Amino acid sequence: MKLINTVLLIFIALSFSTMSQTFVKEGIYADGRLEVGATGYLTKYFGEFTDNNVGYAGGFFTRYFIPYVPEFAIGARAGNGYLQYNRRYINRLGEDFYRQFPREYFLDADKRSYERTTKITTVDFLLFINIFPRSQINYYIFGGYSVLSFQNQDIQDSPLDPGGDRIHYPEFKVQDEIDFHPVGGMGIDVFLYRDLSLGVHASYHILTTDYLDGYAQIPPEGSVANTDGIGEVGMKLSYYLFSDNDPDNDGLTNDEEKEYGTYPYKADTDDDGISDYDEIHLYKSNPLSIDSDGDGLTDAQEVANATNLNDADTDKDGLTDYEEVMLHNSNPNIADSDRDGMPDIAEIKAGSDPMKGDTDGDGIPDIDDKCPSVFGIKILQGCPQTEAFVKEIEKRDTVFVKSKPDTVIIVQEIEKIKKGETYKPKGIHFLTGSAEIRVESELILDDIANWLEREKDIKIEIQGHTDQEGNEDVNMRLSIDRAEAVMFYLIKKGISPTRLQAKGFGESKPLDTSGTKKAMAKNRRIEFKII
């Protein structure tokens, strides 16, 4: 129990010692590294006289981590020391004990606490399986074959006969002091520094000899002969050689990788498409973050767009680089992408395209257009004509378009609609990504409300549609919200809710599938179906 408690205390102490270490999380050693170290350990004899005594030994340890697969290693160790035990259990051996230890020659043989020793020298050839070879704490198991040379105290003290043989060991030869046998065990290494580790290990030698304690019991007839064993528990201090100073070939040495906290086995620690070296020395960005400035664009995307990896708004226009690149397709390096005198953020707020000087193509620059996203006329500062505008024209005796009871006047068009048909008016727009109706679109909805007021027997289904940009579920919800916003607007204008239905179709029914900006604009629409 004392031995077990000692081992547990060593393991616990090593575990707690790592808590105060400032150390690289990964990349302890380079592939193909050689470990050399010294060991000191307790030895425990197992055999006929097994007791609580322990011996001591010391030696050398070496291990070579296989290149590219440091989870496997080959190694060897050599040790020299002794075993210690006493004869406290000789009573259970009966008279057979005195066959090898006659009272007349071994006067103290029958003393139960008679302490004896066996000198041992071991050379082990081992295969290691490293559980966490790239971590600060590496657990491992090992197994292999061992060569043991031993000199038992009783055998050495036995007198010689005239022929040179031991009197009490007539069949024991010098070559019998060598034993070949399997050995196995486990251990833990804790790296104090990148090239230095402290570890504990335990192993067991399964011997093929029964002479380790100088007593070879004659087994009962029909049974297998007993063999002895050796247990070892100890500590080792190791140093590591042949370290590759830049195993990932990224231009940073292991010491630099340790300083910056990057992974020395990987040229691009954060997997953002830019090497650790370039992030540190070229772009001055964070090699541990895929998005150094936290603007939503990865560092690699920022490099592709020539933006500042450490500034979320490179052109200082109030829009993040992500919003410009991913949402509005504007130039993140220029505050006024289309150079029309209207900053990108002002264009976004107005609903115009920051990459076009005249978004709606009505010939009026966005900066002078009160309705930049709707085709309009110059006399209305770029906004579309409405029924109120038509009536004003009629007062001037200039007939532009006449109103009929079964028509809706929207953007210079008059269309007759019948039951079952779907009407697709132009000019009903919302704020980007929102269900808020733009002011210029209210005039068009007013015309529809007036028409519904005249046509009391008509019921309509208001259908919302979006383009294919963004998430499909989000687009479905947006189309429903926009259809309901139109419905509520008509209700506020006095139209009975029993005559109105709202339904959203998201991006499922595009009018144009070409994928162009013009097609996208056409697919964002409100339709009215006569039911």
RANOR-V544569 format. One record per residue. SS is DSSP state (H for helix, E for strand, - for the rest). OMEGA is omega as a letter, one per 40 degrees, with the letter a starting at -180 (NA if undefined). BURIAL is I if it has 9 or more other ideal C-beta (glycine too) atoms within 8 Angstrom, else O. Layout:
SS | OMEGA | BURIAL
SS | OMEGA | BURIAL
This chain:
- | i | O
H | i | O
H | a | I
H | i | O
H | i | O
H | i | I
H | i | I
H | i | O
H | i | O
H | a | I
H | a | I
H | a | O
H | i | O
H | a | I
H | a | I
H | a | O
H | a | I
H | a | I
H | a | O
H | a | O
- | i | O
- | a | O
- | i | O
- | a | I
- | a | O
- | i | I
- | a | I
- | a | I
- | a | I
- | i | I
- | i | I
- | a | I
- | a | I
E | i | I
E | i | I
E | a | I
E | i | I
E | a | I
E | i | I
E | a | I
E | i | I
E | i | I
E | a | I
E | i | I
E | i | I
E | a | O
- | a | I
- | a | I
- | a | I
- | a | O
- | a | O
- | a | O
- | i | I
- | i | I
E | a | I
E | i | I
E | i | I
E | a | I
E | a | I
E | a | I
E | i | I
E | a | I
E | i | I
E | i | I
E | a | I
- | a | I
- | i | O
- | i | O
- | a | O
- | i | I
- | i | O
E | i | I
E | i | I
E | a | I
E | i | I
E | i | O
E | i | I
E | a | I
E | i | I
E | a | I
E | a | I
E | i | I
E | i | I
E | a | I
E | i | I
E | a | I
- | a | I
- | a | O
- | a | I
H | a | I
H | a | O
H | i | O
H | i | I
H | a | O
H | a | O
H | a | O
H | a | I
H | i | I
H | i | O
H | a | I
- | i | I
- | a | I
- | a | I
- | i | O
- | a | I
- | a | O
- | a | O
- | a | O
- | a | I
- | i | I
- | a | O
- | a | I
- | a | O
- | a | I
E | a | O
E | i | I
E | i | I
E | i | I
E | a | O
E | i | I
E | a | I
E | i | I
E | a | I
E | i | I
E | a | O
E | i | I
E | a | I
E | i | I
E | a | I
E | a | I
- | a | I
- | a | O
- | a | I
- | a | O
- | a | I
- | i | I
E | a | I
E | i | I
E | a | I
E | i | I
E | a | I
E | i | I
E | i | I
E | a | I
E | a | I
E | i | I
E | a | I
E | i | I
E | a | I
E | i | I
E | a | I
E | a | I
H | a | I
H | i | I
H | a | I
H | a | O
H | a | O
- | a | I
- | a | O
E | i | O
- | a | I
- | a | O
- | i | O
- | i | O
- | i | O
E | a | I
- | a | I
- | i | I
E | a | I
- | a | O
- | a | O
- | a | O
- | i | O
H | a | O
H | i | O
H | i | O
H | i | I
E | a | O
E | i | I
E | a | O
E | i | I
E | i | I
E | i | I
E | i | I
E | a | I
E | i | I
E | i | I
E | i | I
E | i | I
E | a | I
E | i | I
E | i | O
E | a | O
- | a | I
- | a | O
E | i | I
E | i | I
E | a | I
E | i | I
E | a | I
E | i | I
E | a | I
E | i | I
E | i | I
E | i | I
E | a | I
- | i | I
- | a | O
- | i | I
- | a | I
- | a | I
- | i | I
- | i | I
- | a | I
- | i | I
- | a | O
- | i | I
- | a | O
- | i | O
- | a | O
- | i | O
- | a | O
- | a | O
- | a | O
- | i | O
- | i | I
- | i | I
- | i | I
E | i | I
E | i | I
E | a | I
E | i | I
E | a | I
E | i | I
E | i | I
E | i | I
E | a | I
E | i | I
E | a | I
E | a | I
E | i | O
- | a | O
- | i | I
- | a | I
- | i | O
- | a | I
- | a | I
- | i | I
- | i | O
- | i | I
- | i | O
- | i | I
- | i | O
H | i | I
H | i | O
H | i | I
H | i | I
H | a | I
H | a | O
H | i | I
- | a | O
- | a | I
- | a | I
- | i | I
- | a | O
- | a | I
- | a | O
- | a | I
- | a | I
- | i | I
- | i | O
- | i | I
- | i | O
- | a | I
- | i | I
H | a | I
H | a | I
H | i | I
H | a | I
H | a | I
H | a | O
H | a | O
- | a | I
- | a | O
- | a | I
- | a | O
- | a | I
- | a | O
- | i | I
- | a | O
- | a | I
- | a | I
- | i | I
- | a | O
- | i | I
- | i | I
- | i | I
- | i | I
H | i | I
H | i | I
H | i | I
H | i | I
H | a | I
H | a | O
- | i | I
- | i | O
- | a | I
- | a | O
- | a | I
- | i | O
- | a | I
- | a | O
- | a | I
- | a | I
- | i | I
- | a | O
- | i | I
- | i | O
- | i | I
- | i | I
H | i | I
H | a | I
H | a | I
H | a | I
H | a | I
H | a | O
H | a | O
- | i | I
- | i | O
- | a | I
- | a | I
- | a | I
- | a | O
- | a | I
- | i | O
- | a | I
- | a | I
- | i | I
- | i | O
- | i | I
- | a | O
- | a | I
- | a | I
H | a | I
H | i | I
H | i | O
H | i | I
H | i | I
H | a | O
H | i | I
- | i | I
- | a | I
- | a | I
- | i | I
- | i | O
- | i | I
- | i | O
- | a | I
- | a | I
- | i | I
- | a | O
- | i | I
- | a | O
- | a | I
- | a | I
H | a | I
H | i | O
H | a | O
- | i | I
- | i | I
- | a | I
- | a | I
- | a | I
- | i | I
- | a | I
- | a | I
- | a | I
H | a | O
H | i | O
H | i | I
- | i | I
- | i | I
- | a | I
- | i | I
- | a | I
- | i | I
H | i | I
H | i | O
H | i | I
H | i | I
H | i | O
H | i | O
H | a | I
H | i | I
H | a | O
- | i | O
- | i | O
- | a | O
- | i | O
- | i | O
- | a | O
- | a | O
- | i | O
- | a | O
- | a | O
- | i | O
E | i | I
E | a | I
E | a | I
E | i | I
- | i | I
- | a | O
E | i | O
E | a | I
E | i | O
E | i | O
- | a | I
- | a | O
- | i | O
- | a | O
- | i | O
E | a | O
E | a | I
- | a | O
- | i | I
- | i | I
- | i | I
- | a | I
- | a | I
E | i | I
- | a | O
- | i | O
- | a | O
- | i | O
- | i | I
- | a | O
E | i | I
- | a | I
H | a | O
H | i | I
H | a | I
H | i | I
H | i | I
H | i | I
H | i | I
H | i | I
H | i | I
H | i | I
H | i | I
H | i | I
H | i | I
H | i | I
H | i | I
H | a | O
- | a | I
- | a | O
- | a | O
- | i | O
- | a | I
E | i | I
E | a | I
E | a | I
E | i | I
E | i | I
E | i | I
- | i | I
- | a | I
- | i | I
- | i | O
- | a | O
- | a | O
H | i | O
H | i | O
H | i | O
H | i | I
H | i | I
H | i | I
H | a | I
H | i | I
H | a | I
H | a | I
H | i | I
H | i | I
H | i | I
H | i | I
H | i | I
H | a | I
H | i | O
H | i | I
H | i | I
H | i | I
H | i | O
- | i | I
- | i | O
- | a | I
- | i | O
H | a | O
H | a | O
H | a | I
E | i | I
E | i | I
E | a | I
E | i | I
E | a | I
- | i | I
- | a | I
- | a | I
- | a | O
- | i | O
- | i | I
- | a | O
- | a | I
- | a | O
- | i | O
- | i | O
- | i | O
H | i | O
H | i | O
H | i | I
H | a | I
H | a | O
H | a | I
H | i | I
- | a | I
E | i | I
E | i | I
E | i | I
E | i | I
E | i | I
E | a | I
- | NA | O
